[in-house]
Amino acid sequence: MNPMRVLLVDDHALFAQSLAIVLSDFPSIEQFSNIKSVDEIEATIERDKPNILLMDINLGKLSEEDGLLLAQNLLQKYPHQKIVILSGYDLPVYRKEAKKLGAKGFINKDIEPEELLHILEAINNGSTYFEKDGVYVEELTETEKQVLRMLANGIKRKEIAEQLFMSERTVSNHLQHIFEKLEVSSAVEAVTKSIQLGYIPPL
């Protein structure tokens, strides 16, 4: 059993404190710490050399970047750092993005402490953890995501076309592709499913 040093990046002080109390009961946790500012991350990584860095997605006041973008930037500088996303935003698109950027796992915050520990131990020993949900969605393009977000905000096709400098026919083509990829038949269904999958934030 390799003892672990765990660093948490999360803006919820109460959650961080609760996790620290829970994990301190396990002998395999050598050190648990959390940062109060993202400016401390690099110095803390270099000083404490954490085996695993737990990163929330929504960092609130801690950072203007979300956790996925912050993780991606950190991995460019520390490619061997094991980063695990620990978030309540457990959506297929986020899990896919986390895996793509090089995170070692994606864990829902609604997890039992013992299970969390087992997953962290496995990751520390070289495994990865991405729970399968059986949902496969063909990747949307950036333009399709943009059209979807505008649609969700109640913007009409004509206005979408004007704002994106394209014809209404092109907007309609994008929508058709979106419907096919999401396997839906209306704009309302597309927006609803996109929220469920994490393509657009909840309204």
LINNORZI-V438034 format. One line per field, one symbol per residue. psi: psi as a letter, one per 20 degrees, with the letter a starting at -180 (. if undefined). burial: 1 if it has 9 or more other C-alpha atoms within 8 Angstrom, else 0. A space follows every 50 residues. Layout:
psi->???
burial->???
This chain:
psi->opqqppppopiohggggghggghiiphiohppqqqiqiiigghgghgimq hpopprgojcihqhqrhghggghhhhhmhipopppoqimnqghggggggh ijqiropphmqqghggggghggghjirrooppjjpppppqrhgggggggg ghjjpqgghggghjlrrhghghgghggggghilrjrhghggghhghijhq qq.
burial->00011111111000010001011100001001011001011001100001 11111110100110011101110110000011111110011111101110 10111111000000011011111100001100000000000001101111 11001010011100010101110110011011010000111011101111 000
